[in-house]
């Protein structure tokens, strides 16, 4: 059982289904006599054994439990004494075995082998180990034991290892939970999803071990470091506190191998060279630490480094270390490093970072290297602190340029523009002018939003300072970015095409510009409805190598995630939702480090959220949008409002009116008063989209159709065919097929790509009540991952078949819809409410509801059905209550969402 905040004593057993199945099979296999669970501390050995004991008892096996401890091992048979007759003696082994066998519990009526569960089997004294082995070999008991896998040189561990090699023993080794299972466990415990960044941080700190994870969650809840907004849980800081229990365990683990004072150097300076570590630890201690899994020794070319293996060991050592000692250790290491040479490219940045920690100031002239080192470690906060440590009077071009980038990535876009404008004024050469202008344009378009005039003014202001061919080409692309931000997609595409024509004449070092042009082109093509072309261009961008830039420490990670984000958006625009989600969620190499709050992840999360929403994975979409909302609440107003509106739409499609209304109102309040309505990331279209679905959730389907129609007309006027097509498809879903079909047919004729053809066919089939066409389209939408749209098409087909009297085919269509709907994570749209209404209403209620939806009066219905008008009214009141509608008008909207009689 767990409490409502996840701090109960016992957590759910998550991610160990395979081990439980193995235990059940071993217990049923008479050739096996033991099931031994090996694992490191905190892996959940005892928790798994407890569940195994419970299942064995439920299956009818008598269960006895013993817990071995180091204290009990000092007394022969100490851990088993409570299970043995009081007069037995370890000095008489034969008698001991006979008496113990006879004393085994065999309650009347129970069948099955007795199960002896020994927790920490490796800590048994010699006499107990011998007795357990005798009972096992004789088949008197089935032994369920837990064993620490990190102990090798104790007598009990050696005996247990020998036992585990027997053919009659089944051994399982508990591996740490992977990140996906950690996320599942946290959700089971806390009752709501946990943001990806919080899962990553908790998983990284705990190493996937359930026991440390539990203690981290307890401490974070107690100190309000882990909080919920009612939708998701998130960490307010990457610094997660420790419970006294966990801190004590960690200290004991370290003290058992080496003096804590000698390990402090690894916590303060690690990873550090092996030669330096050996000045503080001898070979024997270092070997013992490595064998115990407490340190990791890695080799990179001719350099060998040592670091603490578990992040929590670093945390507890740093917590216990006085600040003065920490700084002294850092300064000593810096002096040693300087004396022995820092020859690699990243060494200077590392030294600058450590100098900041030790003294509060960075090394002069090493700022770019220090920030690159922080970027390599994916530590955005450290990079910002490095840059802000530079005194205002000493901030040169480099410091201001890097500070502007760091502030932008942190979401402080207003201060970022201030710093970048200051850097532009100090730029000495054309390359500096171009680099800073590119950063400012990126901030204007993707950060501030709606600042088109200021963006274009900045570009033209720098035009006279750019004279090279490459520079003029970059200016052209920056004008394209400004045009894209203003929603001028055709102008953007023209500028990208012009760059592509001139690229061959430019100097070879234009890979960065080429990728920038490809990404802009892909986004513009997607918005113009040419998504298949957009996917091809985005894939080409993904295959273009970008050289490492010493001037931009964020270039590599920014380019990598930007390319992923654009490709996910292009695949979503192409209607390939399953492929979009698979690409965006694929594992990425991160060198064992995960960012706590990376700028790029917000845009990728938005792209994935759009794909999940379009595909009907509504819970996943809500979680992704909620993560963006929490990460951008203080800054990034454009991204914040966009995420809120899409979160509202996802909640509305689940029938969660309260959450949808709350997100919609919060988004409305957050829209900047000076927001440009034509901006590519303007909130207005998403506001209309969210408002429409919220109205539909409230039962106001007519108002929802009006909002979608207006928004689609606005999208068409701006040339945003992708958005227009989506809005018209949603209009179809809410009963406006007759209005949507002509324009969708025009789009399909102009752009005969698969998704346009499918959406056009869907509107026609929906309008014409064509069940066969709807079922065929349902399969096509399911194949590309649009399961909610597929379910709605199949539901509508079932309703049409039912009115045609084709009941068998109607039931088959309903089963198909149910199959698709199982993937939609709680979807409850108006079309699905119609399908549910057919099962919730009685036959007479269904008959009356259909007549009322066609406008038949109570008096006429009474005459037709041979009942009184008062009885008709009573039936209607029950129908309104069951369907959650307010009257005849809403009833018609629910039961006739396409405007036609069912």
C-alpha positions in Angstrom: 0.0 0.0 0.0 1.1 3.5 -0.7 -0.1 6.9 0.6 -1.3 9.6 -1.7 2.1 11.3 -1.9 4.2 8.3 -2.6 6.0 8.2 0.7 4.4 5.0 2.1 6.7 2.3 3.5 6.0 -0.1 0.6 6.2 0.9 -3.0 4.6 -1.0 -5.9 6.7 -3.7 -7.4 7.3 -2.3 -10.9 9.4 -3.7 -13.7 10.0 -7.1 -12.1 7.3 -9.1 -13.9 9.9 -11.4 -15.6 11.5 -12.3 -12.3 8.2 -13.1 -10.7 7.3 -15.4 -13.6 10.7 -17.1 -13.2 10.0 -17.6 -9.5 6.6 -19.2 -10.2 8.1 -21.5 -12.8 11.0 -22.5 -10.5 8.6 -23.2 -7.6 6.5 -25.5 -9.8 9.6 -27.3 -11.2 10.3 -30.2 -8.9 13.9 -30.5 -10.3 14.7 -27.1 -8.8 15.2 -26.5 -5.1 16.1 -22.8 -4.8 15.6 -19.4 -6.3 18.3 -16.9 -5.5 18.0 -13.2 -6.1 21.3 -11.4 -6.6 21.6 -7.7 -6.8 23.5 -4.7 -5.6 22.3 -2.6 -2.6 19.1 -0.8 -3.3 18.1 -2.9 -6.3 15.0 -4.2 -4.5 16.0 -7.8 -3.6 14.0 -7.9 -0.4 11.0 -6.3 -2.0 11.0 -8.9 -4.8 11.5 -11.7 -2.3 8.5 -10.4 -0.2 6.3 -10.5 -3.3 7.6 -14.0 -4.1 6.7 -15.1 -0.5 3.2 -13.7 -0.8 2.6 -15.6 -4.1 4.0 -18.8 -2.7 1.7 -18.6 0.3 -1.3 -17.8 -2.0 -0.4 -20.9 -4.0 -0.6 -23.1 -0.8 3.0 -23.4 0.2 4.0 -23.1 3.9 6.4 -20.2 4.1 9.1 -19.6 6.8 11.1 -16.4 6.9 14.6 -15.8 8.3 16.7 -12.6 8.1 20.5 -13.0 8.2 22.5 -10.1 9.7 26.1 -9.6 10.6 25.2 -9.5 14.3 23.2 -12.8 14.1 26.2 -14.4 12.3 28.2 -14.2 15.4 26.0 -16.8 17.0 25.8 -20.3 15.4 22.3 -20.7 13.9 21.4 -17.2 15.1 19.4 -16.3 12.0 17.5 -19.6 12.0 17.0 -20.0 15.8 13.3 -19.0 15.7 12.6 -21.8 13.2 14.3 -24.6 15.0 13.5 -26.7 18.1 14.8 -25.1 21.3 17.1 -28.0 22.2 19.1 -28.5 19.0 22.9 -27.9 18.9 25.2 -27.1 16.0 27.7 -29.5 17.5 25.5 -32.5 16.5 25.0 -31.9 12.7 23.2 -35.2 12.1 20.7 -34.6 14.9 20.4 -31.0 13.8 19.4 -31.9 10.3 16.9 -34.6 11.5 15.2 -32.3 14.1 15.1 -29.4 11.7 13.5 -31.5 9.0 10.8 -32.8 11.4 10.2 -29.2 12.6 9.4 -27.7 9.2 5.9 -26.2 9.1 3.4 -28.4 7.3 -0.1 -27.1 8.3 -2.9 -29.4 7.7 -4.7 -28.9 4.4 -1.9 -27.1 2.6 -0.1 -28.7 -0.3 3.2 -27.9 -1.8 6.8 -27.7 -0.7 7.7 -25.7 2.3 9.4 -22.5 1.3 12.3 -21.1 3.4 13.0 -17.5 2.6 16.3 -16.2 3.8 17.0 -12.5 3.3 20.7 -11.7 2.9 21.7 -15.3 2.6 25.4 -14.4 2.3 25.4 -13.2 5.9 24.5 -16.6 7.4 26.9 -18.2 9.8 28.6 -21.4 8.8 26.3 -23.7 10.7 23.2 -22.1 9.2 24.7 -22.2 5.7 25.4 -26.0 6.1 21.9 -26.7 7.4 20.2 -24.8 4.6 22.4 -26.6 2.1 21.4 -30.0 3.6 17.7 -29.2 3.6 18.0 -28.0 0.0 19.9 -31.0 -1.2 17.5 -33.4 0.5 14.5 -31.6 -1.1 13.0 -30.8 2.3 12.5 -27.1 1.5 12.5 -24.7 -1.4 14.9 -22.0 -0.6 14.1 -18.4 -1.6 17.2 -16.3 -0.9 18.5 -12.8 -1.5 22.2 -12.1 -2.0 24.3 -9.0 -2.4 26.1 -9.3 -5.7 28.9 -6.7 -4.8 30.4 -8.9 -2.0 33.0 -11.4 -3.1 35.5 -12.0 -0.4 33.4 -13.0 2.6 32.9 -16.7 3.7 29.2 -16.5 3.3 29.4 -14.9 -0.1 31.8 -17.6 -1.3 29.5 -20.4 0.0 26.4 -18.8 -1.6 28.2 -18.4 -4.9 29.0 -22.1 -4.9 25.4 -22.9 -4.1 24.2 -20.7 -7.0 26.2 -22.9 -9.4 24.2 -26.0 -8.7 21.8 -27.3 -11.4 19.0 -27.4 -8.8 19.3 -23.6 -8.2 17.8 -20.9 -10.3 19.7 -17.6 -10.1 18.4 -14.3 -11.2 20.4 -11.1 -11.2 18.5 -7.9 -10.6 19.5 -5.1 -13.0 18.7 -1.5 -12.3 15.4 -0.2 -13.7 15.7 1.5 -17.1 14.4 5.0 -17.4 11.0 4.0 -18.8 10.4 1.6 -15.9 11.5 4.4 -13.5 8.9 6.7 -15.0 6.3 4.0 -14.6 7.2 3.4 -11.0 7.1 7.1 -10.2 3.7 7.4 -11.8 2.3 4.4 -9.9 3.6 5.9 -6.6 2.6 9.5 -7.1 -0.6 8.9 -9.0 0.2 11.3 -11.8 2.8 11.4 -14.6 6.3 12.8 -13.8 7.9 15.2 -16.3 10.7 13.7 -18.4 13.3 16.0 -17.0 12.4 15.0 -13.4 12.4 11.3 -14.3 15.8 11.7 -16.0 17.2 13.5 -12.9 15.9 11.0 -10.4 16.9 8.1 -12.5 20.4 9.5 -13.0 20.8 10.1 -9.2 19.4 6.8 -8.1 21.1 4.7 -10.9 17.7 3.0 -11.4 17.8 1.5 -7.9 14.3 1.4 -6.3 15.5 2.0 -2.7 17.5 5.2 -3.4 14.7 6.3 -5.7 12.2 5.9 -2.9 14.3 7.9 -0.5 15.0 10.7 -3.0 11.2 11.0 -3.6 10.5 11.1 0.1 13.1 13.9 0.7 11.9 15.8 -2.4 8.3 15.7 -1.3 9.2 16.7 2.3 11.1 19.7 1.1 8.7 20.6 -1.7 11.4 20.1 -4.3 9.0 17.7 -6.0 5.7 19.4 -6.7 2.6 18.9 -8.8 0.4 21.4 -10.6 -2.5 18.9 -10.7 -1.4 17.5 -14.0 2.2 16.3 -13.6 4.9 16.2 -11.0 8.1 18.0 -11.6 11.3 19.0 -9.8 11.7 22.7 -8.9 15.5 22.2 -8.8 18.0 19.7 -10.0 19.4 19.6 -6.4 17.5 16.8 -4.8 17.8 16.4 -1.0 18.6 13.2 0.7 16.8 11.5 3.6 19.0 10.8 6.7 18.4 7.1 6.1 19.8 7.2 2.6 22.7 9.5 3.5 23.6 7.2 6.3 23.6 4.1 4.0 25.8 6.0 1.5 28.3 7.0 4.1 28.5 3.5 5.5 29.1 2.1 2.0 32.0 4.5 1.5 33.5 4.1 5.0 33.6 0.3 4.6 36.2 0.6 1.8 38.2 3.7 2.3 38.5 6.7 4.7 35.9 9.3 3.7 38.6 12.1 3.7 40.5 10.3 1.0 37.4 10.0 -1.2 36.6 13.7 -1.0 39.1 14.6 -3.7 37.0 12.5 -6.2 33.8 14.3 -5.1 35.4 17.7 -5.4 37.5 17.3 -8.5 36.4 14.1 -10.3 36.8 12.9 -12.8 40.5 13.3 -12.4 43.6 11.6 -13.8 44.6 8.3 -12.3 48.0 9.6 -11.3 46.4 12.4 -9.2 43.9 10.0 -7.6 46.9 7.7 -6.5 48.4 10.6 -4.6 45.4 10.3 -2.3 44.5 6.6 -2.5 46.9 3.7 -2.6 46.5 1.0 -5.2 44.9 -1.4 -2.8 42.2 1.1 -1.8 41.5 2.1 -5.4 41.2 -1.6 -6.4 38.8 -2.3 -3.5 36.7 0.7 -4.5 36.5 -0.4 -8.1 35.6 -4.0 -7.1 32.9 -2.7 -4.9 31.5 -0.6 -7.8 32.1 2.7 -6.0 34.5 4.1 -8.5 34.8 3.8 -12.3 38.2 3.8 -14.1 38.1 4.7 -17.7 40.7 5.0 -20.4 40.6 7.5 -23.3 43.7 7.1 -25.5 46.7 7.6 -23.2 44.7 9.2 -20.4 43.2 7.2 -17.6 40.6 8.9 -15.4 38.9 8.0 -12.1 35.5 9.1 -10.9 32.9 8.1 -8.3 30.6 5.6 -9.9 27.4 6.7 -8.2 26.2 10.3 -8.4 24.7 10.0 -4.9 28.1 9.3 -3.4 29.3 12.5 -4.9 26.3 14.3 -3.5 26.7 13.1 0.1 30.5 13.7 0.1 30.0 17.2 -1.2 27.3 17.9 1.3 29.5 16.8 4.2 32.6 18.6 3.0 33.3 22.0 4.5 33.4 24.8 1.9 37.0 25.7 2.8 38.2 22.2 2.3 36.4 21.9 -1.1 38.0 25.0 -2.4 41.4 23.9 -1.1 41.1 20.6 -2.9 40.1 22.3 -6.1 43.0 24.8 -5.9 45.5 21.9 -5.2 44.2 20.0 -8.2 44.3 23.0 -10.4 48.0 23.6 -9.5 48.8 19.9 -10.1 47.0 20.0 -13.4 48.9 23.2 -14.5 52.2 21.6 -13.5 51.6 18.3 -15.4 50.2 20.0 -18.5 46.7 20.5 -20.0 47.1 19.5 -23.6 43.7 18.6 -24.7 41.2 21.0 -26.2 38.7 20.7 -23.3 41.3 21.0 -20.5 41.3 24.8 -20.5 37.5 24.9 -20.2 37.6 22.4 -17.4 40.2 24.4 -15.5 38.2 27.6 -16.0 35.1 25.9 -14.6 36.9 24.5 -11.6 38.5 27.9 -11.0 35.1 29.5 -10.9 34.0 27.0 -8.3 37.2 27.5 -6.2 37.5 31.2 -6.4 34.2 32.7 -7.7 36.0 34.1 -10.8 36.8 32.5 -14.1 40.1 32.5 -15.9 40.7 35.5 -18.2 40.5 34.7 -21.9 39.1 31.2 -21.2 35.4 32.0 -21.3 34.5 30.2 -24.5 36.4 27.1 -23.4 34.7 27.1 -20.0 31.2 27.5 -21.5 32.0 24.7 -24.1 33.0 22.5 -21.2 29.7 23.2 -19.4 27.8 22.7 -22.6 29.6 19.3 -23.1 28.4 18.4 -19.6 24.9 19.6 -20.6 25.0 22.0 -17.6 23.1 25.1 -18.7 23.0 26.6 -15.2 26.8 26.3 -14.8 27.4 28.0 -18.2 25.1 30.9 -17.2 26.9 31.3 -13.9 30.3 31.3 -15.6 29.2 34.1 -17.9 27.5 36.2 -15.2 30.6 35.9 -13.0 32.4 38.2 -15.4 32.3 41.8 -14.0 30.2 44.2 -16.1 33.2 46.4 -16.8 35.2 43.4 -18.2 32.5 42.0 -20.5 33.9 42.0 -24.0 32.2 40.8 -27.2 32.8 37.2 -26.4 31.4 37.3 -22.9 28.3 39.3 -24.0 27.7 37.0 -27.0 27.9 33.8 -25.0 25.8 35.4 -22.2 23.1 36.2 -24.7 23.0 32.7 -26.0 22.9 31.2 -22.5 20.1 33.6 -21.4 18.1 32.6 -24.6 18.5 28.9 -23.9 17.4 29.6 -20.3 14.3 31.2 -21.6 15.2 34.8 -20.5 14.7 36.2 -24.0 14.4 39.8 -23.1 17.8 39.9 -21.3 19.2 37.7 -24.1 18.4 40.5 -26.7 19.9 43.1 -24.4 23.2 41.1 -24.1 23.3 40.3 -27.8 22.6 43.9 -28.8 25.5 44.9 -26.6 27.7 42.3 -28.2 26.7 43.5 -31.7 27.9 47.0 -30.8 31.3 45.5 -29.8 31.7 43.2 -32.8 35.0 43.9 -34.6 34.9 41.8 -37.8 32.2 40.4 -40.1 32.2 37.0 -38.6 31.3 38.4 -35.2 28.6 40.6 -36.7 27.1 37.6 -38.5 27.3 35.3 -35.5 25.6 37.8 -33.2 23.0 38.7 -35.7 22.1 35.0 -36.2 21.7 34.6 -32.5 19.5 37.7 -32.3 17.3 36.6 -35.2 16.9 33.2 -33.5 15.9 34.9 -30.3 13.4 37.2 -32.1 11.7 34.4 -34.0 11.7 31.6 -31.5 12.0 33.4 -28.2 10.4 36.8 -28.2 7.8 36.2 -30.9 5.9 39.0 -32.6 9.1 41.1 -32.9 9.2 41.0 -36.7 9.9 44.7 -37.2 12.7 44.7 -34.6 14.1 41.6 -36.2 14.2 43.0 -39.7 15.6 46.3 -38.4 18.5 44.4 -36.8 19.2 42.6 -40.1 19.2 45.7 -42.2 21.3 47.6 -39.6 24.1 45.0 -40.0 23.8 44.8 -43.8 26.4 47.5 -44.5 28.9 45.6 -42.3 28.6 42.4 -44.3 30.5 42.3 -47.6 31.6 38.7 -48.3 29.6 36.4 -50.5 29.1 33.9 -47.7 28.0 36.8 -45.4 25.5 38.1 -47.9 24.1 34.5 -48.3 23.7 34.3 -44.5 21.9 37.6 -44.4 19.5 36.3 -47.0 18.8 33.3 -44.9 18.3 35.5 -41.8 15.7 37.5 -43.8 14.1 34.1 -44.6 14.0 33.3 -40.9 12.3 36.7 -40.2 9.8 36.0 -43.0 9.0 32.6 -41.6 8.5 34.2 -38.2 6.1 36.6 -39.8 4.2 33.7 -41.4 5.4 34.5 -44.9 6.2 31.0 -45.9 6.4 31.5 -49.6 8.9 34.3 -49.2 10.9 32.1 -46.9 10.9 29.3 -49.4 12.0 31.6 -52.2 15.0 32.8 -50.2 16.0 29.2 -49.3 15.7 28.3 -53.0 17.9 31.2 -54.0 20.5 30.2 -51.4 20.5 26.7 -52.8 21.2 28.0 -56.3 24.1 30.1 -55.1 25.6 27.6 -52.7 27.9 26.0 -55.2 29.6 29.3 -55.8 30.3 29.9 -52.1 33.4 28.8 -50.2 33.3 25.1 -49.0 32.8 25.9 -45.4 29.0 26.5 -45.6 27.7 23.3 -44.0 26.1 25.3 -41.1 24.3 27.6 -43.5 23.2 24.7 -45.6 21.6 23.0 -42.7 19.9 26.2 -41.6 18.5 26.7 -45.1 17.3 23.1 -45.2 15.5 23.4 -41.9 13.8 26.7 -42.9 12.9 25.1 -46.2 11.4 22.0 -44.6 9.4 24.1 -42.1 8.0 26.3 -44.9 7.1 23.4 -47.1 5.3 21.7 -44.2 3.3 24.9 -43.5 2.5 25.3 -47.2 1.0 21.7 -47.2 3.9 20.2 -49.1 4.8 17.8 -46.3 6.3 15.0 -48.3 8.8 17.4 -49.8 9.4 18.7 -46.3 10.2 15.3 -45.0 12.7 14.7 -47.8 14.5 18.1 -47.1 14.5 17.5 -43.3 16.1 14.1 -43.8 18.7 15.7 -46.0 19.5 18.2 -43.3 19.8 15.3 -40.8 22.5 13.8 -43.0 24.6 16.9 -43.3 27.6 17.0 -41.1 28.3 20.3 -39.2 31.9 21.0 -38.2 32.5 21.7 -34.5 32.5 25.5 -33.9 34.9 26.9 -31.4 32.9 30.1 -31.4 29.6 28.5 -30.5 29.7 25.9 -27.7 26.0 25.1 -28.2 26.2 24.5 -32.0 26.4 20.7 -32.0 23.6 19.9 -29.6 21.4 22.7 -31.0 21.8 21.5 -34.5 21.2 17.9 -33.6 18.0 18.5 -31.7 16.8 21.2 -34.1 17.1 18.7 -37.0 15.1 16.1 -35.0 12.4 18.7 -34.1 12.0 19.8 -37.7 11.8 16.2 -39.0 9.2 15.3 -36.3 7.1 18.4 -37.4 7.5 17.4 -41.1 6.4 13.8 -40.4 3.4 15.1 -38.4 2.4 17.5 -41.2 2.6 14.5 -43.6 0.2 12.5 -41.3 2.9 10.0 -40.4 2.3 10.3 -36.6 3.7 6.9 -35.5 6.9 7.5 -37.4 7.2 11.0 -36.0 6.8 9.7 -32.4 9.3 6.9 -33.0 11.9 9.3 -34.4 11.5 11.9 -31.7 11.6 9.4 -28.8 14.5 7.3 -30.0 17.4 7.0 -27.6 20.2 9.5 -28.1 23.8 9.2 -27.0 24.5 11.5 -24.1 27.7 10.2 -22.6 25.9 9.1 -19.4 24.7 12.6 -18.7 21.2 14.0 -19.1 20.3 17.7 -19.2 18.0 19.0 -16.4 16.4 21.7 -18.4 17.7 21.9 -21.9 16.4 24.6 -24.2 16.1 22.3 -27.2 14.0 19.8 -25.4 11.1 22.2 -25.1 10.7 22.6 -28.9 11.2 18.8 -29.4 8.5 18.2 -26.7 6.1 20.5 -28.5 6.7 18.7 -31.8 6.2 15.4 -30.1 3.1 16.7 -28.4 1.6 17.8 -31.7 2.3 14.3 -33.1 0.8 12.6 -30.1 -2.3 14.8 -30.1 -2.9 14.3 -33.9 -2.4 10.5 -33.4 -4.8 10.3 -30.5 -2.3 9.6 -27.8 -3.9 12.1 -25.6 -2.4 11.3 -22.2 1.1 11.4 -23.8 0.3 14.7 -25.5 -1.0 16.2 -22.2 2.2 15.2 -20.4 4.4 16.6 -23.1 2.6 19.9 -23.1 2.5 20.1 -19.3 6.3 19.7 -19.3 6.7 22.6 -21.6 4.2 24.7 -19.6 6.2 24.1 -16.4 9.5 24.8 -18.1 8.4 28.0 -19.8 6.0 29.5 -17.2 8.4 32.4 -16.3 9.7 33.1 -19.8 9.1 32.1 -23.4 5.6 33.6 -23.5 4.9 32.4 -27.0 5.8 28.8 -26.3 4.1 28.9 -23.0 0.7 30.0 -24.4 1.0 27.6 -27.3 1.6 24.7 -24.9 -1.3 25.7 -22.7 -3.8 25.9 -25.7 -2.7 22.5 -27.0 -2.9 21.0 -23.5 -6.5 22.4 -23.3 -7.4 20.7 -26.7 -6.0 17.4 -25.5 -7.9 17.5 -22.2 -11.1 18.4 -24.1 -10.7 15.5 -26.4 -10.6 13.3 -23.2 -13.8 14.9 -21.9 -11.9 16.6 -19.1 -13.8 19.9 -19.2 -12.4 21.3 -16.0 -8.7 20.8 -17.1 -9.5 22.1 -20.6 -11.2 25.2 -19.3 -8.4 25.9 -16.8 -5.6 25.6 -19.4 -7.6 27.7 -22.0 -8.2 30.5 -19.5 -4.6 30.5 -18.3 -3.4 30.6 -21.9 -5.7 33.6 -22.7 -4.3 35.5 -19.7 -0.7 34.8 -20.8 -1.1 36.0 -24.4 1.2 39.1 -24.7 -0.8 42.3 -25.5 1.5 43.1 -28.4 1.5 39.6 -29.9 1.5 39.7 -33.7 -1.4 37.7 -35.1 0.5 36.8 -38.3 3.5 35.4 -36.5 4.3 31.8 -37.3 4.1 30.8 -33.6 1.2 33.2 -32.8 -1.2 31.9 -30.2 -4.4 32.9 -32.1 -4.8 29.8 -34.3 -4.0 27.4 -31.4 -6.4 29.5 -29.2 -9.2 28.9 -31.7 -8.4 25.2 -31.9 -8.4 24.9 -28.1 -11.5 27.0 -27.7 -13.4 24.9 -30.3 -12.6 21.6 -28.7 -13.4 23.0 -25.2 -16.7 24.2 -26.6 -17.4 20.7 -28.1 -16.5 19.1 -24.7 -19.1 21.4 -23.1 -21.7 20.3 -25.6 -21.6 23.5 -27.7 -20.8 21.7 -30.9 -22.3 24.5 -33.1 -20.0 27.1 -31.5 -17.1 24.7 -32.0 -17.8 24.4 -35.7 -18.0 28.2 -36.0 -14.6 28.7 -34.3 -13.0 26.0 -36.6 -14.5 27.5 -39.7 -13.2 31.0 -38.9 -9.7 29.7 -38.0 -9.5 27.7 -41.2 -10.4 30.7 -43.3 -7.7 32.7 -41.5 -5.1 30.0 -42.1 -6.0 29.9 -45.7 -5.6 33.6 -46.1 -2.0 33.3 -44.7 -1.1 30.3 -46.9 -0.8 27.9 -43.9 -2.3 24.9 -45.7 -1.1 22.4 -43.0 -3.0 24.2 -40.3 -6.0 24.8 -42.6 -6.2 21.1 -43.5 -6.1 20.1 -39.8 -8.8 22.6 -38.8 -11.1 21.4 -41.7 -10.6 17.8 -40.7 -11.6 18.6 -37.1 -14.6 20.5 -38.5 -15.5 17.3 -40.2 -15.2 15.4 -37.0 -17.5 17.8 -35.2 -20.3 17.6 -37.8 -19.2 20.1 -40.5 -18.3 17.6 -43.2 -20.6 19.3 -45.7 -18.8 22.6 -45.2 -15.3 21.1 -45.1 -15.5 18.7 -48.0 -15.3 21.2 -50.9 -12.2 23.0 -49.6 -10.5 19.8 -48.7 -11.1 18.5 -52.2 -9.5 21.7 -53.6 -6.4 21.1 -51.4 -6.2 17.5 -52.5 -6.4 18.6 -56.2 -3.7 21.2 -55.7 -1.5 19.0 -53.5 -2.2 15.3 -54.3 -0.3 14.0 -51.3 -1.6 10.9 -49.5 -2.8 12.7 -46.3 -4.6 15.4 -48.3 -6.3 12.8 -50.5 -7.3 10.8 -47.3 -8.7 13.9 -45.5 -10.7 14.9 -48.6 -12.1 11.3 -48.9 -12.9 11.3 -45.2 -15.0 14.5 -45.4 -16.9 13.1 -48.4 -17.5 9.7 -46.8 -18.6 11.4 -43.6 -20.9 13.8 -45.5 -22.4 11.0 -47.6 -22.8 8.5 -44.7 -20.7 6.0 -46.6 -19.9 3.3 -44.1 -17.7 1.3 -46.5 -15.6 4.3 -47.4 -15.3 5.2 -43.7 -14.1 1.8 -42.7 -11.5 1.8 -45.5 -10.3 5.2 -44.4 -10.2 4.0 -40.8 -7.7 1.3 -41.7 -5.6 3.9 -43.6 -5.5 6.3 -40.7 -4.7 3.5 -38.3 -1.8 2.5 -40.5 -0.1 5.9 -40.1 -0.8 6.2 -36.4 -4.0 8.4 -36.5 -5.8 6.0 -34.2 -8.4 8.5 -32.8 -9.4 9.6 -36.3 -9.6 5.9 -37.3 -11.8 5.1 -34.2 -14.1 8.0 -35.0 -14.4 7.0 -38.7 -15.2 3.4 -37.6 -17.7 4.6 -35.0 -19.5 6.7 -37.6 -19.5 3.8 -40.0 -21.1 1.6 -37.3 -23.8 4.1 -36.8 -24.5 4.3 -40.5 -24.6 0.5 -40.9 -27.0 0.3 -37.9 -29.4 2.7 -39.5 -29.2 0.8 -42.7 -30.2 -2.4 -40.9 -26.8 -4.1 -41.4 -26.5 -5.0 -37.7 -23.8 -7.7 -38.1 -21.5 -5.4 -40.0 -22.3 -2.6 -37.5 -21.1 -4.8 -34.7 -17.9 -5.6 -36.6 -17.3 -1.9 -37.2 -17.9 -1.2 -33.5 -15.3 -3.8 -32.6 -12.9 -2.3 -35.0 -13.5 1.1 -33.5 -13.0 -0.3 -30.0 -9.6 -1.8 -31.1 -8.4 1.6 -32.4 -9.8 3.4 -29.3 -7.8 1.3 -26.9 -4.7 3.1 -28.2 -6.2 6.6 -27.6 -5.6 7.0 -23.9 -9.1 8.0 -22.6 -10.4 9.8 -25.7 -14.0 11.0 -25.4 -14.9 13.2 -28.4 -18.5 13.9 -29.5 -18.4 11.2 -32.1 -17.4 8.7 -29.4 -20.1 10.0 -27.1 -22.6 9.1 -29.9 -21.2 5.6 -29.9 -21.4 5.3 -26.1 -24.9 6.7 -26.2 -26.1 3.7 -28.1 -25.0 1.5 -25.3 -26.0 3.7 -22.4 -29.6 4.3 -23.5 -32.4 1.8 -23.4 -34.2 0.9 -26.7 -37.1 3.2 -25.9 -34.7 6.0 -24.8 -32.7 5.7 -28.0 -35.9 5.9 -30.0 -37.1 9.0 -28.2 -33.6 10.6 -28.4 -33.4 10.1 -32.1 -36.8 11.6 -32.7 -36.0 14.6 -30.4 -32.8 15.2 -32.3 -34.8 15.5 -35.5 -37.0 18.1 -34.0 -40.1 16.0 -33.3 -42.3 17.5 -30.6 -43.2 15.7 -27.4 -46.8 15.6 -28.4 -46.1 14.1 -31.7 -43.7 11.5 -30.2 -46.4 10.6 -27.6 -48.9 10.0 -30.4 -46.4 8.0 -32.5 -45.3 5.8 -29.5 -48.6 5.6 -27.8 -47.4 7.2 -24.6 -48.3 10.5 -22.9 -46.3 13.7 -23.5 -45.4 13.7 -19.8 -43.8 10.3 -20.2 -41.9 11.5 -23.2 -40.6 14.4 -21.1 -39.5 12.0 -18.3 -37.7 9.9 -20.8 -35.9 13.0 -22.2 -34.8 14.2 -18.7 -33.2 10.8 -18.2 -31.6 11.0 -21.6 -30.2 14.4 -20.9 -28.7 13.2 -17.6 -27.1 10.1 -19.2 -25.6 11.9 -22.1 -24.5 15.0 -20.1 -26.4 17.5 -22.3 -28.6 20.4 -21.4 -31.4 20.2 -23.8 -32.7 19.4 -27.3 -30.2 21.6 -29.1 -27.2 19.9 -27.4 -28.9 16.5 -27.9 -29.0 17.1 -31.6 -25.3 18.1 -31.6 -24.4 14.9 -29.8 -26.5 12.4 -31.7 -26.2 14.1 -35.1 -22.6 15.5 -35.1 -22.5 15.5 -38.9 -25.7 17.4 -39.3 -27.5 14.4 -40.8 -30.1 12.1 -39.2 -28.5 9.0 -37.7 
